[in-house]
Amino acid sequence: MVRLLLDVMCGGIRAHLRMCGHDTVYALDRGIETDEEILALAHDEGRTIVSRDRDLVVRADDAILLESTDATEQLATLASEGIELQLSEEPTRCGRCNGRLGRIDPSDTTPSHVPDAAKMAVWQCRDCGQCFWKGSHWERVAATLEAI
């Protein structure tokens, strides 16, 4: 999988990329806004910058320019640049915070808003505690990626 850094103009695709298993950092989640901070983080962590800022992309060692503001078109551009956009069979990344997911044991009790882990596979983020399962959101993202 690819290690990505999304600048402040590309946050709308972060969950999609994380659901595909990509280690995806969103600049604002780290409190980063300036080009210099983005360039430094990309360098320090070996990340490909994804940005709509032409000047930033030109200055970066490894970057992809997104010209559209539409999330589906942005994802299509990434696919054309060789970024694999296929949902992982076993989710590995939290769509909210990019943390690692672990599968909840079927014998464990899940929160009331989460499906019963004995009846459906449920994963939980080890960092933020968010729970994930393959429900309607998963299906919508799958349909979007298929259309690309």
N, C-alpha and C positions, 0 to 999 in steps of 0.2 A: 504494500500500500504506500501511498504517497504522503509526505509530510507537507501540509499546506499552511499558509498564513494569509487569511483574508483581511484586506484593509477595511476601513470603516464603511466603504460604499458597497461591500459585497456580503454583508451579514445575512441576507435573505436565503443564501444557499448553504449555510453552514450545517444545518441539520441533515440535509440531503447527503452531503459529502461524508458526514460522520456515520450516517446509516449505511453508507457503502463501505465503511471500515477505514476511511482515511483519517489520519491524525490531523485534525483541522482546528487551528487556533484562529479565533476572531480577535482582531486587534483591540476592540473596545472591551472585550472580556478581560484583557490584561491591562487595561487603562492606557493603551498606546494609541496616540493619534498622529504624531508627526512622522514625516517620511523618514527622518533619521532614525527614529526609534524602530520603525518597521524594518528598515534595512538592517539595523543591528540585530534585531531578534531573528530575522530570517537567516542571517549569517551565523549567529551563535547556535541556532538549533537546526541548521541545515534544512530550511523550509523553502518551498517555492512560493513566491508572493503571487497572489491573485488580486488584481486591482483594476479599477476603471481609470486610474490616473496614469496617463501616458508618460509623464515626466518621471514618475516613480518607477515604472516598468523599465524605462530606458536605463535608469541608474542601477537597477538590480542585477545581480549575477544570474539569477534564475527567476523568471516571472512570466505570467500569462496575463495579457491584456483582455479585459472584457469590455466590449463596446456598448452592449445593451444594458438597460435597466431592468429588463424582464428576466425573472429567475430561470424560466425554462430555456430561454435563449442563452443565458449565461452558462447553464449546465451543458447545452449543446456545444458551445465554444470549448468548454473544458474537455468534452468528449472528443472533439476534433483535434485537440492538442494531445490526445493520448491518455487522458485521465480516465481510468476505468470507472464507469458508473453503473454498477450492478449491486443490488442489495445483497448483503452478506447473508448466507444461510443461517449463520449463528451470529447475531449482532455482537459487536465488540466495543463500540464507542457510544457514549452518552450523547444524545442529540442536543441536550441542554448545555453541558459543560465540557464535553470531550473526554471525560474520565473513562476508565475501563469498566466494562459491564461484567457482572458475574450472574450466572443463572441461579434463580431462587430454587431451593430444594422443594420438590413437590409436597413434602411433609410439613413445610413451614407455612405458617399463616401469613397471608398477604393483607395489606391495608384494605379497607372496605371498598375503595374506589378502583381496586386492581383485581383482575380476574383471579380466580382460584388457581394457584400454581399446580395443583393436582390435575386440573382439567385443561390447562393451557400453559405453554412455556412462557415464563416471565423472567425478565432480567432486571437487575438493579445496579445502578451506578455505585461504584465503590467510593466515589468522591462526594457526590451531592445527594445520594439516596433516591434519586428519581427512578421510578419503575417503568419498564417498557415491555410491550407485548406486540404481537403481529395483529393489530386491529385495523380499523378503518384508515387511520393515518398511514400505516404501513402500505395498505392497498393503494391509497392515493399517490404516494411517492413512487411505488412500483409502476403505476400507470404513467406517471410523468416520465420516468426513466425509459420505459418501453417506447414512448412516443418519440424520444430523442433518437 
